[in-house]
């Protein structure tokens, strides 16, 4: 049994040696010691007959053990050979209020130890469908936001060139701009499902054109978005003008303010969004502050009266069937949530995003 399990892990020669060791020794020995013959045989069968990375089960390997990767997946040093990849972009240089989002990827990975292999709600089996790994963080420049954007753009060009779908952990929302530069270079103008408390379409803030309040204005200016296929969901809060979302509507965006979401399921909305998006490439960008701060206090610019976690799940699950070419979850600021619940919520939302990617198997 030990040999079979070790062989199953080593079929992926690029996964981390530490993860292989944990799988081989802790997994096999724990199974053998506890006498789980039927279950261990089934586990070994699945691992030894598939070419996918499979995260270890907490039934046999303690969650607090091992290298801290997203969902305890293997670490790969590039996106080559992957269908999808979790990647961190640890910056908060573009933040206008409370900093700390540079620690978001680290904390999301830590809380992701709670994730399991299957989606109990939708019956999605991502690890039987796609080759997925954690490819680490972009090496950002915390002193220079423009240089950081260049680094992000170049890193994501390599990811999408490998035909890999990025699942990105932010970092502040500035990162959506260089990511979409890379995505649009490969796919052309993309549709956008933008879930956020803020439109992020400001032209200039404190004399700067690049920051977490401006990414989608820059994307429109550069032709990165198919404006007929853009929807912004959850927008709310005080504003600098009577109609804070006039510019978005003038571009052709569909704007769904938070007030339109109160007290209702968002599944019917997502039926309409899927029709709007059609068959073209779509990018999903989810700012954790779209959710009410009662659920997600660990963020830089919280706004009251936001979406619920259930509505967040409805939005993401409503993306099933779309041609998703990338997703991000941004603005988690761990210093403002000592419970870790914001990062735990973010980790689960990222898992849900993976579960609606193309080619996912459902039971």
N, C-alpha and C positions, 0 to 999 in steps of 0.2 A: 504493500500500500504506500509506504514511504517513497519507494522508487517511482511509482506511477504518478504520485502527486508532484514530486520534484520534476519529473519529466514534463508534466503538463505545464508547470510554470516556466521551465527553461525553453519551451518551444518559442516563447517570446524572448529572444536573446537581448532585447533592448530594455526590458523592464529592470527596475532597480534590484541589485543583488540582495539588498536588505529585505525587500518585499518577498523575493523568491525564498529567502531563508526562513522568513516568518511563515510563509505558506508551507514550505517543505517540512520543517521541524515541528513548529507549534501546531499546524493544522493536522498533519498526519499522526503525530504522536498523541495529540489530544483525542483524536478520533479513536485510535487504537486503544488508548488507556481506558476510555470510557465504554468501550465495547459497542459502539454504534455501528454495527456491521452493515445493516441495510442502508442506513443514511450515508455512511462513508462510501459505500459502494456506488450509491447514486451520485454523490458529489464527485467522486473520482471519475465516474463515467462521463459526467458533463464536462469536466475540465479536460479530460484526455481525448475527447472526440471533437472539440470545438477549437476554432482559431481565435477566439475572443478573449480579451482580458476580463477576468471575473474577480470582483472584490471579495476578500475573505469574509466569512460569516462570523458574527460575534458569538455564535453558539460554540465556536471552537477557538477563536482568537480574540483576546480582550480588546475592547475598543481603545483603551488607553495605551496599547502596545503599538510599536512599529513607527515607521516614518509618516509624518503628517502630510498626506496627499489628499486630494479631493475624493471623498468616498472610499479612502484607503485603496485606491486604484494604483497600479504600477506607475512609476515615473519614467517618462521617455524624454530624451534630450531634444527631440524635434517632432514635427507633425507627420513626418514621412511614414507611410503605412497605416495611418489612422483614418478612421471615418469621421471622428469627432474628437476634440481635445479640450480639456479644461485648462485655461491659461489665466494667470493673474496679471493685473496691471496696477501695481501698488503706488498710486499717486494721489495727492490731495492739493497739489500746487495750484490747481484751478478753482479751488473752493473759495466761496465768497463769505462764508460765515464760520461755522464750527469745523475745524480740521479733524483729522483722524482717519479718513478713508484710505490712507496709504496702508493702514493695518487691516483693511477689510479682507483681502484675499487670505491672509494668514488665519484670521479668526473664522472665516467661512470654512476653510479646510479643517480646522480643529472641530467645529461643530458638525461637520459632515460625517464624522465617525458614526453618527446615529443612523445614517442612511443604510437601507438594505437593497437587495438586488431587484426586486419587482415592485411595480406600482400597484399597491393593493386596491386603489380606486378604479384605475383604468385597465388593469391587467397587462400593462406594457412590460415587456421584457427587454430593456435596452442592452443588457449585457449578453443577450443571445442574438442580438441583431447587428450591433456595430462594434468595431474595434475602437475602444475609447481608452484614453490614458490622461494623466496629468502631465503637462509639459512645462510646468514651472511658471516663472514670472518673466515678463519683459524687463530687461535691465534699464530702468528709467533713470533720468537725470533729475534728481529732486531739486536742483538749483535752477533749472532752465526748462520752462514749460514748452517752449517752441522746439527745443532739442528733444524733449520727451516725446512730443507728437511725431517727430521724425522717426525716432526709435520705434514707436508703436507701429507706425505705418509700415516700416521696413519689416518688422517682425511678423505682422499679419499678412503681408504680401507672401511671405514664405509659407505661412500656414494655409492660405487659400490656394496657393500654387500647388500644394500637395493634395488638393481635392479633399481637404479636411475642413469640417465645420467647426468654427471656434465657439466655445461656450466660455464667455469671459467673466471674470470676477474683478470688479473695480474695488477701489479707485473711484475718483469722482467722474462726473458725466462728461468731462472734457474728452475722455478716451473714445467716445462714440464717433467723434469727427475723424481722427486718423484711421480708426478701424474701418469706417465706411469708405474712406478713400481707397483703402486696400481692397475691400469687398467689391466696390463698384468698378474698380479697374479690371476685375475678373468677370463680373456678371453684368456690368452696365448699370444704369439707374435702377435702384431697388425700391420695392414697397417697404413701408416702415410702420410697425406697430409700436407706438411709443407710449409707455405706461409711466405716469409721472404726476407729481403735484404741480410741476412747472413746465411751461412750454419750451424753455431753453432755446428761444429764438431771438434773444436780444442781439442788437447789432454791435454794441460796444459797452463795456463796463470798466469804469475808471481808466479810460483811454486804451483799453486792451480789447482786441477782437477775438482772442482765444481764451476761453475759460469755461466753467461748467454751466454757465447761463447762455452760451452762444453756439453750441455745436451744430444745431440743426439749421440755423441761419447760414452758417458757413457751408453746410452740405447742400442747401438749395442753391446758393450762389455758384457752387462748383458743378452743379448738375448731377449730384450723386444720388438724388432721390427722384422717383417717379411720383410727382406731387399728387397725381390723381389717385394714388394708392398709399396715402399716408393717413393714419388715424392716431390721434392723441387722446388718451383715456385717463381720467382722474384729475384733470387740471382744476386747481382751486386756489383760494387764499386771497389776501389783499393784493392790490396792484397799483401801478403807477399811472393807469389810464382807465377810463370807464369801461372800455372793452380791451382787456389785456391780450385777447387772442385774435384780434382783427387781422394782424399780419398773417397768422397761420391760415385763416379762412381765405384770405386773398390769394394765397398760393394754391388753394384747392384742397387743403387738408380737411379732414373731418375732425371736428373738435367735440369731444364728449366730456363735459365738465362733471365734476364729482357730484354735483347736485342731481344730475340726471341718473346717477347710479345708486342713490340712496334707497334703501329699503327694497331692493329688487335683485333678482338673479341677473347676471350679465351674459348668460348663455344665449338668449335671443339676440343680444347685441353682437355676439361673436358670429352668429349665423350671417348677419349683414356684413361684418368685417371680412369674412371668408369670401363672400361674393365680390366685395370691393377689391380684395387682393388678387383674385383670379389665380392663374397658373404661373405667373411670373415670380422671380426671386423676391424673397421677403426677409427683412431683418427685424428682429425683436429686441427692443431696448427697454429694460425694466429698471426704473429708479425705485429703490426701496422706500423712498418718501411718498410714493403713490399710496402706500398703505397708511392708515391712521397711526399717529405716534403712540397711541395706546398699545398697538401691536408691535410697532417698530420704532422705538425711541432712539435707537442708535444710528442717527443720521445727522447730516450737517444743517439742513434747512427744513425742519419739520413744519407741517401745516395741519391744523386741526380738521376734523370731519372728512377723513379720507376713506379709502377703500378698506374692506376687510380682507383677511387672508383667504377666506372662501372665494371672494370675488377675484382675488389675484389668481387663484387656481382656475377659476372659470375662464379667465382671459387666456391663460397659458394653454389649458386643455382645449380651448376653443381654436387654437392654432393648428390642431391636428389636421393633416391633409394639405397644409400649405407647403410651398417650396421654400422652407427655411434654409437660409445660407449662412446664418450667424445669429447669435443671441448674446446679450450681456445682462448682468445684474450689478448695478452700481450704487455708490453712495452709502455703503455700510460703514459706519464710524464706531468701532467697538468701544472707545473710551466713554461714549455716552449711553452705554447699556451694559452695566456690570453683570446682568444676568446671562448674557450671551444669547438671549432670545432673538434679537434682530439678525444675528449671523446664522442662527439655527433656521430661522424662517428663510433667509437668503439661500442657504444650502439646499433646502427642500424645493424652493422655486427653481433653482438651477437643475436639480434632478428632474423636475417636471418638464423643463425645457428640453432636456435630453430625451425625455419620453415621447415628445411630439415631433422629433426630427423625422425626415423621410426614411423609409425602409424599416421602421420599428415594427417588431413582431408583437402581436397582442394575443393573449390567451382567451 
